[in-house]
Structures are given as structure tokens and as C-alpha cells.
Amino acid sequence: TFEIVIQLGAILAIVVLYFKKLVTSLGLVKKLIVAFIPTAIVGFTLYPLIKTVLLGSSAITLNALFWGGVAIILVEWFLKRKESKVKNLSSVTYKEALIIGTFQSISVIPGVSRAAATIIGGRLTGLSRETATEFSFLLAIPTMVAASALDVYKSHQMITQVGFLTLFAGTVLAFLFAIIAVKFLVNYVKKHDFTIFGVYRIALSILFWIFVK
């Protein structure tokens, strides 16, 4: 619950950074809702499995971390010489939004990374790195708000007064670091690809297998 709810702080950071685009583009908001639908269906349907089986398996997490890194590298290699068709958020179609949302639904598997799944989905539908990254950030708003609300509702009896203070502190820090992370990543992808993140995921998974698991 803590791991899910503190991401509301990160979502609030995205709302602050992209507030103007959200309030001035009803079309973009509609596309985000369409993209959210696959994850809503999968998350609500598989909630018990996610909480009791997937989140408790380090083997699943590490395998997802490793193969997700491989996928990032392969996608970058595949798209290296292809020019992106979609250069800005307003050009994203409903079909592309739905495809990206379908990729996001895979991230219910721990270790997959919601951001990585949506960015890969965006890149494969023809979005530029910057546009795919921004759409991924914005899609986190409905996704994490819904996930947090569902998890708090299901786990409210276990959240004590101390728990609320812990959640508040985690949320505030998540907000501050998300501001820094979002600005850094958007600027980074303007000049670099995601290969380094794939290498990082592979290296991290191997180190965990050797020294932790």
C-alpha cells in the first residue's frame, strides 16, 4: 500500500508540470482515459492475484527487470533508423492511445515498470521519444490515482494513524523527487535514447540474483 500510495506525490508533480496542457486540451484528456481502460480492466480483475502472488515473488520481479531491459535495447535498435511519425501530444490518435494503454496493463507484473512499458508501446506506435515519455507521464495520472484509491479501500483497516503519517511523508518526498526526475528525463530523451536504461535494468537484475536472492 505504501509503495502504491506514495506515487500520488509523483502524480501531483506531473499535474503541476503539465497543468496547462491538461486544462487546455480536452482531446488529450479523453485519449488518456481511453489509454487507461485496459489497465483498469486488468488491474481490477487480477487485483487478488497481483497482491498475493505477483508482488510477493522476487523471481518474477527480477525476470521482468532483466527481460524488460532486453526489450528496451531491442526496441531502440529496431527503431534506430526509423523516423518518428508523432512529434507532439496533440497528434496522438485514440488507436495509439489504446495500444499504449494495452502495453501499460502488462506493468501489473512487478519489475516490468509502468513507464518502460508505456514508452515502449509509444515508440512502437510511432511516437518520438519525447512524446512517448510525456504521454507515459500523463497516463500515470489516472492509472496511479485509481490504483491508490483501490488499494487504500481494500487495505483501509490496516492503515493506522502512524501509517497515515508515513504515507504523508512518503508522498511529499515523492512529489519533490518526481519534479526533478521528470524534468531530467524529458530533457535527456531529447538528445539520447533509452539504451542505457536497458543496460541498467539488466545489470541490476543480475546483481540482485548474485548478491541478494
C-alpha positions in Angstrom: 0.0 0.0 0.0 2.8 2.4 0.9 4.6 1.7 -2.4 1.5 2.4 -4.4 0.1 5.4 -2.5 3.3 7.5 -2.3 3.2 7.6 -6.1 0.3 10.0 -5.7 3.0 12.5 -4.8 4.7 11.8 -8.1 1.4 12.1 -9.9 0.8 15.5 -8.3 4.2 16.6 -9.6 3.1 15.7 -13.2 -0.2 17.6 -12.8 1.8 20.6 -11.7 4.3 20.4 -14.5 1.7 19.7 -17.3 -1.3 21.6 -15.8 -1.6 24.0 -18.8 -1.6 21.1 -21.3 -4.2 19.2 -19.3 -6.7 22.1 -18.9 -6.4 23.4 -22.4 -6.7 20.1 -24.3 -9.9 18.1 -23.7 -8.9 15.8 -26.5 -5.7 14.8 -24.7 -7.6 14.1 -21.5 -10.0 11.8 -23.5 -7.1 9.9 -25.0 -5.6 9.4 -21.6 -8.9 7.9 -20.4 -9.0 5.6 -23.4 -5.4 4.5 -22.7 -6.3 3.9 -19.1 -9.1 1.4 -19.8 -7.0 -1.8 -20.5 -5.1 -1.3 -17.2 -8.4 -0.6 -15.3 -9.8 -3.9 -16.6 -6.7 -6.0 -15.9 -5.9 -4.4 -12.5 -9.4 -4.7 -11.1 -9.9 -8.2 -12.4 -6.5 -9.5 -11.2 -6.2 -7.5 -8.0 -6.1 -10.5 -5.7 -3.5 -12.3 -7.8 -1.3 -9.2 -8.0 -1.4 -8.6 -4.3 -1.0 -12.2 -3.1 1.2 -13.8 -5.8 2.9 -11.4 -8.1 4.1 -8.8 -5.6 5.5 -11.5 -3.3 7.7 -13.1 -5.9 11.3 -11.9 -6.3 11.8 -14.3 -9.1 9.0 -12.8 -11.2 10.3 -9.2 -10.4 13.9 -10.0 -11.3 13.0 -11.8 -14.5 10.7 -8.9 -15.5 13.5 -6.5 -14.7 16.0 -8.4 -16.9 13.8 -9.1 -19.9 12.4 -5.6 -19.7 15.9 -4.3 -20.1 16.5 -6.6 -23.1 13.2 -5.3 -24.7 14.3 -1.7 -24.3 17.6 -2.3 -26.0 15.9 -4.3 -28.9 13.3 -1.7 -29.5 15.9 1.1 -29.6 17.9 -1.0 -32.1 14.9 -1.8 -34.2 13.7 1.9 -34.4 17.2 3.4 -34.7 16.8 4.3 -38.4 13.1 4.9 -38.4 11.7 8.4 -38.2 9.0 9.0 -35.7 5.6 9.9 -37.1 4.2 11.6 -34.0 6.1 14.6 -32.8 3.7 16.1 -30.2 1.0 15.0 -27.8 -1.8 16.6 -29.8 -1.0 14.2 -32.7 -1.5 11.0 -30.7 -4.6 9.2 -32.0 -7.1 7.2 -30.0 -5.9 4.0 -31.5 -2.3 4.8 -30.5 -3.5 5.7 -27.0 -5.3 2.4 -26.7 -2.2 0.4 -27.8 -0.1 2.3 -25.3 -2.6 1.6 -22.6 -2.5 -2.1 -23.5 1.2 -2.1 -23.1 0.7 -0.4 -19.7 -1.5 -3.2 -18.5 1.5 -5.5 -18.6 3.1 -3.5 -15.8 0.8 -5.1 -13.3 3.7 -7.6 -13.2 6.2 -6.2 -10.7 9.5 -5.4 -12.3 8.1 -4.6 -15.7 7.9 -0.8 -15.0 4.8 1.1 -16.0 6.9 3.9 -17.6 9.1 1.5 -19.6 6.0 -0.5 -20.8 4.2 2.7 -22.0 7.2 4.3 -23.5 8.0 1.1 -25.5 4.4 1.0 -26.6 4.5 4.6 -27.6 7.7 4.2 -29.6 6.4 1.1 -31.4 3.3 3.1 -32.5 5.5 5.8 -34.0 5.8 8.4 -31.2 9.0 10.3 -30.8 11.0 9.6 -27.6 10.0 12.9 -26.1 6.3 12.5 -26.9 6.2 8.8 -25.7 7.8 9.9 -22.5 5.4 12.8 -21.9 2.4 10.6 -22.7 3.7 8.0 -20.3 4.0 10.5 -17.5 0.5 11.9 -18.2 -1.1 8.4 -18.3 0.3 7.8 -14.8 -2.3 10.3 -13.5 -5.5 8.2 -13.9 -3.6 5.0 -13.5 -2.0 5.7 -10.2 -4.9 7.6 -8.7 -7.2 4.6 -9.4 -4.6 2.1 -8.1 -4.1 4.1 -5.0 -7.8 4.5 -4.4 -8.5 0.8 -4.9 -5.6 -0.3 -2.6 -6.5 2.1 0.2 -10.1 0.9 0.0 -9.0 -2.7 0.2 -6.4 -2.1 2.9 -8.0 0.7 4.9 -8.3 -1.4 8.1 -4.6 -1.9 8.2 -3.7 1.8 7.8 -3.3 3.2 11.4 -2.6 6.8 12.4 1.1 6.1 12.2 0.5 4.7 8.8 -1.1 7.9 7.6 1.9 9.9 8.8 4.2 7.6 7.0 2.1 7.8 3.8 2.1 11.6 4.0 5.9 11.8 4.4 6.5 9.4 1.6 4.1 11.3 -0.7 5.7 14.7 -0.1 9.2 13.3 -0.8 7.9 11.5 -3.9 6.5 14.8 -5.2 9.8 16.7 -4.8 11.9 14.0 -6.4 9.4 13.5 -9.2 9.7 17.1 -10.2 13.4 16.6 -10.6 13.1 13.3 -12.3 10.5 14.3 -14.9 12.4 17.4 -15.9 15.7 15.5 -16.2 14.2 12.6 -18.2 12.3 14.8 -20.7 15.5 16.8 -21.3 17.6 13.7 -21.5 15.5 11.9 -24.2 15.8 15.0 -26.5 19.4 14.0 -27.2 19.7 10.4 -26.1 17.9 7.0 -26.5 16.9 4.6 -23.7 19.6 2.0 -24.2 21.4 3.0 -21.0 18.2 2.3 -19.0 18.0 -1.2 -20.6 21.6 -1.9 -19.6 20.9 -0.6 -16.1 17.9 -2.9 -15.7 19.9 -6.0 -16.9 22.9 -5.2 -14.6 20.7 -4.5 -11.6 18.7 -7.8 -12.0 22.0 -9.8 -12.3 23.4 -8.1 -9.2 20.3 -8.9 -7.2 20.4 -12.5 -8.3 24.0 -12.8 -7.2 24.1 -10.9 -4.0 20.6 -10.7 -2.7 18.4 -13.6 -3.8 
